[in-house]
Amino acid sequence: MSTYAIILAAGKGTRMKSDLPKVLHQVTGKPMVSHVVTATEAIQPDKTIAIVGHGATEVLGVLPEHVHYVKQEEQLGTGHAVKIAETLLKDLHGTTLVIAGDTPLIRPETLSDLITFHQNEKATATILTAIAENPTGYGRIIRQDGQVEKIVEQKDANDFEKSVQEINTGTYVFDNRALFDALNNITTDNAQGEYYLTDVIEIFKNDSKKVAAFVLDDFNESVGVNDRVALSEAEKIMRVRINHQHMVNGVTLIDPETTYIDSDVVIGADTIIEPNVVITGASDIGKNVHITSGSRIEDSKLYNNSEVRNSTVEYSVIEEGANVGPYAHLRPSSILHENVHVGNFVEIKGSSLGAGTKAGHLTYIGNATVGEGVNFGAGTITVNYDGKNKFNTEIEDYAFIGSNSTLIAPLSIGKNAITTAGSVITEDVNENDMAFGRARQVNKSGRAKNKPSYHND
């Protein structure tokens, strides 16, 4: 049987107090609507449709190309939002999932189980429900003799109905053709003056069509994000899930509560991550990697057996056996090949360092291509920017760059060449040459005798 998915992503999210469309607020590094799209892929929909409205261009910018869309020009309620998808779905046979784009915690396997349950029950509609300790604000599931009778919104509920703890999560599965037939019969006769999607449930019941309910095991999956408080709660729940799965997969997290790992991060077994580490974006961490406290890894790849100590790595690659830090900074497009050592207070930007190269401390390497086995002395600077343009430095294998060298790009330093300590190098250095670029020292005899005293009395 064909399946379809409708994702409701048109709302402004007034309570978020933000210019950003609500569904684009991020949870563990991904827009909420992206989490929902990923979850819906578990049902293998033949067609996925996003209902967009506020900030439509921005929302469409994060959706995959295969997602169709319809724009809701006026925000007239959930029933209206679904109804405008009829141009793409109305006459199709199959099963349609309707889900809100602000429910990032829903699990793919839950949606798969929901579809299976709906089809096994041969229901016209199935509601995903949950049991809430405090159901205030949610639509209530009203049952009679154990069967779903109707859904009552909070503002329309009487005292008995408000006491019911089974709530509507806002996720549904429908027979597709029955859904759009029923939507033509809903009205705005309610406290909100909107077209409620939930009203189709009562229409189905009045037509003696079967309405089922699938109850969530984990209430957290039902959380919809309407404000910054709920956003924070969703973030915390998702991080617990992510960290738990990494630990199950063989990763050691010394203190999971202070370890922040985004949804799309991959980490190999036997990697150890200390407290207060942040790993974001699509970072790919290999096996047996060690990341110490205070490090931040952003959209980077760390190969097996590498190490990052209390450092920042952005959009960069660290190959096997290489180590970074403490207090180093790899800026975007940096590549450290096998067994490179980058030490404390070293900054690398847009550069490639060949296997076995070492930059131990207090060094800046920008826009440079560096060969194998090069040694950078403390205080070395590649001067790559003249205030208008960036220039490249090329350093070939086994060159030795003396401490406090200043390399004025564009510049080429040949294989096995040496620059002496304190040199300012402005011209290319050939293979096996030694370059001096500093003023000759002059000592003035006795001149220091009459200098002012700086000793405290």
HELIX and SHEET records of a PDB file:
HELIX    1   1 THR A   14  MET A   16  5                                   3    
HELIX    2   2 LYS A   22  LEU A   24  5                                   3    
HELIX    3   3 MET A   32  THR A   40  1                                   9    
HELIX    4   4 GLU A   41  ILE A   43  5                                   3    
HELIX    5   5 ALA A   56  VAL A   62  1                                   7    
HELIX    6   6 THR A   78  LYS A   83  1                                   6    
HELIX    7   7 GLU A   86  LEU A   89  1                                   4    
HELIX    8   8 PRO A  108  GLU A  121  1                                  14    
HELIX    9   9 GLN A  154  ASP A  156  5                                   3    
HELIX   10  10 ASP A  159  SER A  163  1                                   5    
HELIX   11  11 ASN A  176  LEU A  183  1                                   8    
HELIX   12  12 ASP A  199  ASN A  206  1                                   8    
HELIX   13  13 PHE A  219  SER A  222  5                                   4    
HELIX   14  14 ARG A  228  VAL A  248  1                                  21    
HELIX   15  15 PRO A  256  THR A  258  5                                   3    
SHEET    1   A 7 HIS A  68  LYS A  71  0                                        
SHEET    2   A 7 LYS A  47  VAL A  52  1                                        
SHEET    3   A 7 THR A   3  ALA A   9  1                                        
SHEET    4   A 7 THR A  95  ALA A 100  1                                        
SHEET    5   A 7 GLU A 166  ASP A 175 -1                                        
SHEET    6   A 7 ALA A 125  ILE A 131 -1                                        
SHEET    7   A 7 VAL A 211  VAL A 215  1                                        
SHEET    1   B 2 GLN A  26  VAL A  27  0                                        
SHEET    2   B 2 LYS A  30  PRO A  31 -1                                        
SHEET    1   C 2 ARG A 140  GLN A 144  0                                        
SHEET    2   C 2 GLN A 147  VAL A 152 -1                                        
SHEET    1   D11 THR A 252  LEU A 253  0                                        
SHEET    2   D11 ILE A 272  ILE A 273  1                                        
SHEET    3   D11 HIS A 290  ILE A 291  1                                        
SHEET    4   D11 GLU A 307  VAL A 308  1                                        
SHEET    5   D11 ASN A 323  VAL A 324  1                                        
SHEET    6   D11 HIS A 341  LYS A 349  1                                        
SHEET    7   D11 HIS A 329  LEU A 330  1                                        
SHEET    8   D11 THR A 312  GLU A 314  1                                        
SHEET    9   D11 ARG A 296  GLU A 298  1                                        
SHEET   10   D11 VAL A 277  THR A 280  1                                        
SHEET   11   D11 THR A 259  ILE A 261  1                                        
SHEET    1   E11 THR A 252  LEU A 253  0                                        
SHEET    2   E11 ILE A 272  ILE A 273  1                                        
SHEET    3   E11 HIS A 290  ILE A 291  1                                        
SHEET    4   E11 GLU A 307  VAL A 308  1                                        
SHEET    5   E11 ASN A 323  VAL A 324  1                                        
SHEET    6   E11 HIS A 341  LYS A 349  1                                        
SHEET    7   E11 LYS A 358  GLY A 366  1                                        
SHEET    8   E11 ASN A 375  PHE A 376  1                                        
SHEET    9   E11 PHE A 400  ILE A 401  1                                        
SHEET   10   E11 ILE A 418  THR A 419  1                                        
SHEET   11   E11 MET A 434  ALA A 435  1                                        
SHEET    1   F 9 VAL A 266  ILE A 267  0                                        
SHEET    2   F 9 ASP A 284  ILE A 285  1                                        
SHEET    3   F 9 LYS A 301  LEU A 302  1                                        
SHEET    4   F 9 VAL A 317  ILE A 318  1                                        
SHEET    5   F 9 ILE A 335  LEU A 336  1                                        
SHEET    6   F 9 SER A 352  LEU A 353  1                                        
SHEET    7   F 9 ALA A 368  VAL A 370  1                                        
SHEET    8   F 9 THR A 393  ILE A 395  1                                        
SHEET    9   F 9 LEU A 411  ILE A 413  1                                        
SHEET    1   G 3 ILE A 381  VAL A 383  0                                        
SHEET    2   G 3 THR A 406  ILE A 408  1                                        
SHEET    3   G 3 VAL A 424  ILE A 425  1                                        
END                                                                             
